[in-house]
Protein backbone atom coordinates (compact mmCIF):
# COMPACT_ATOMS: atom_id res chain seq x y z
CA UNK A 1 0.00 0.00 0.00
CA UNK A 2 1.25 3.46 -0.86
CA UNK A 3 1.62 6.33 1.59
CA UNK A 4 -1.68 7.96 0.59
CA UNK A 5 -3.66 4.78 1.37
CA UNK A 6 -4.16 3.82 -2.27
CA UNK A 7 -3.46 0.20 -3.09
CA UNK A 8 -2.50 -0.02 -6.79
CA UNK A 9 -3.52 -3.69 -6.85
CA UNK A 10 -7.19 -2.95 -6.00
CA UNK A 11 -9.64 -1.10 -8.22
CA UNK A 12 -12.84 0.19 -6.61
CA UNK A 13 -15.84 0.41 -8.91
CA UNK A 14 -19.58 0.81 -8.78
CA UNK A 15 -21.51 -2.34 -9.71
CA UNK A 16 -23.00 -0.62 -12.75
CA UNK A 17 -22.52 -0.01 -16.45
CA UNK A 18 -19.92 -2.37 -17.97
CA UNK A 19 -19.19 -3.94 -14.58
CA UNK A 20 -22.69 -5.46 -14.62
CA UNK A 21 -21.21 -7.95 -17.11
CA UNK A 22 -19.46 -10.81 -15.30
CA UNK A 23 -17.33 -11.46 -18.40
CA UNK A 24 -16.19 -7.84 -18.59
CA UNK A 25 -15.51 -7.60 -14.85
CA UNK A 26 -13.41 -10.79 -14.76
CA UNK A 27 -11.55 -9.89 -17.94
CA UNK A 28 -10.79 -6.43 -16.53
CA UNK A 29 -9.36 -8.00 -13.35
CA UNK A 30 -7.35 -10.55 -15.35
CA UNK A 31 -5.87 -8.15 -17.91
CA UNK A 32 -4.97 -5.54 -15.32
CA UNK A 33 -3.88 -8.13 -12.74
CA UNK A 34 -5.84 -6.38 -10.00
CA UNK A 35 -8.51 -7.22 -7.47
CA UNK A 36 -11.76 -5.38 -8.17
CA UNK A 37 -13.98 -4.28 -5.27
CA UNK A 38 -17.58 -3.49 -6.19
CA UNK A 39 -19.76 -0.98 -4.38
CA UNK A 40 -23.43 -0.06 -4.64
CA UNK A 41 -23.97 2.94 -6.86
CA UNK A 42 -22.45 4.47 -9.96
CA UNK A 43 -20.67 7.64 -11.04
CA UNK A 44 -23.35 9.80 -9.46
CA UNK A 45 -22.21 8.59 -6.03
CA UNK A 46 -18.66 9.75 -6.72
CA UNK A 47 -19.96 13.10 -7.95
CA UNK A 48 -22.01 13.53 -4.77
CA UNK A 49 -19.00 12.67 -2.60
CA UNK A 50 -16.83 15.10 -4.55
CA UNK A 51 -19.44 17.80 -4.03
CA UNK A 52 -19.66 16.94 -0.34
CA UNK A 53 -15.90 17.28 0.03
CA UNK A 54 -15.97 20.55 -1.91
CA UNK A 55 -18.53 22.15 0.40
CA UNK A 56 -17.05 20.71 3.59
CA UNK A 57 -19.54 17.97 4.45
CA UNK A 58 -16.56 15.57 4.42
CA UNK A 59 -12.94 16.46 5.16
CA UNK A 60 -11.58 14.01 2.56
CA UNK A 61 -12.36 10.83 0.61
CA UNK A 62 -11.36 8.60 3.52
CA UNK A 63 -13.96 10.23 5.78
CA UNK A 64 -16.62 10.08 3.06
CA UNK A 65 -16.04 6.35 2.45
CA UNK A 66 -15.47 5.40 6.10
CA UNK A 67 -18.61 3.23 6.46
CA UNK A 68 -18.84 2.09 2.85
CA UNK A 69 -18.26 -1.65 2.42
CA UNK A 70 -17.75 -3.55 -0.85
CA UNK A 71 -20.61 -5.77 -1.96
CA UNK A 72 -18.35 -8.10 -3.93
CA UNK A 73 -14.72 -8.72 -4.87
CA UNK A 74 -13.18 -10.35 -7.95
CA UNK A 75 -9.65 -11.71 -7.97
CA UNK A 76 -7.58 -11.92 -11.17
CA UNK A 77 -7.30 -15.43 -12.61
CA UNK A 78 -3.77 -14.85 -13.94
CA UNK A 79 -4.83 -16.26 -17.28
CA UNK A 80 -2.22 -16.01 -20.02
CA UNK A 81 -4.95 -16.07 -22.70
CA UNK A 82 -6.28 -12.65 -21.71
CA UNK A 83 -2.79 -11.23 -21.43
CA UNK A 84 -1.86 -12.46 -24.93
CA UNK A 85 -5.03 -10.98 -26.42
CA UNK A 86 -4.44 -7.69 -24.57
CA UNK A 87 -0.86 -7.47 -25.87
CA UNK A 88 -2.07 -8.07 -29.45
CA UNK A 89 -4.73 -5.36 -29.05
CA UNK A 90 -2.20 -2.94 -27.55
CA UNK A 91 0.28 -3.51 -30.40
CA UNK A 92 -2.50 -2.90 -32.97
CA UNK A 93 -3.56 0.27 -31.16
CA UNK A 94 0.04 1.52 -31.00
CA UNK A 95 0.37 0.98 -34.77
CA UNK A 96 -2.85 2.91 -35.44
CA UNK A 97 -1.84 5.79 -33.19
CA UNK A 98 1.55 6.10 -34.91
CA UNK A 99 -0.25 6.57 -38.24
CA UNK A 100 -2.11 9.68 -37.04
N, C-alpha and C positions, 0 to 999 in steps of 0.2 A: 504494500500500500504506500502511496506517495504521501508526502508531507501534508498536502491539502485535503487528505481523506478520500481522494479519488483512487479507486482501484482500476487500473487499466485493463484488467482481465474480466471485468464485470460491466455489462451494458444494462442500463435500466431503461425500460420502455413501457409505454402504456399497452395494454392488451387490446389493441384496436388497429384499424387499417390493415396494412400488410401482415402485421404480427398476429392477426386472426387466423392466418393460414399456418397450420402445423408444419407443412413442407417448407414454407419460407422461413419460419422461425428457426427450425432446426438447421437449415442450410446456412442461414446467417450466422448462427453460433459456430457451425463447423468451419466455414470459410474464414471467419475472423478469429477462430480459436479462442472464443470468449464464452463465459457463462452469461446467460441473459436472464435478468430478473424482470418479471412482469408485474405491473401495478394496474389497479382499476383506473380507468380514465384515459384521456387522450391528450392531444396538444393543448386543449383548452385549460386543462388542469395546470400545466406548466405556465401558461400565460397568466392565469389567476395568481399563482405563487409569485411569479415575477412582479406582477402589479402589487401584491401584498408586501413584498420586500421593498419595492420602490416607494410605497407610501408609509412604510414603517410598521406595518402589522407584524411582520417577522423581521428579525435582525439579519438573518442570512438563510441560505438554503438548508443548512443543517437543522435550524430551528423549525423551519416550515415542514420538513419531512420527518421530524422526530418520531411521530406516532404512526407513520405510514409503513405498512408491512407488505412485502411482495405476496402476490396471490399464487405465483408459480415461478419455477426456475427451470431453465434448460441448460444442460451441460453439452459442450462440444463432443462430437463422436470421434474426432481425430481421424476422419475418413480421408484417405488419399485421393479418392475419386473426386470429391468436391474441390480439393486443392488443385488438382490437375486441370479441371474445367475452369476454375477461377484464373489460373495462370494463363491458359489459352485465351480467355476473354480479355484479360488485362493486356496481353501482347497485342491482340487485335485492336483494342482501344488505343494503345500507344501508337500503333501504326497510323490509325485514322487521325489522331490528334497532330501527328507530325506533318500530315498532308495539308492541314489548314494554315 
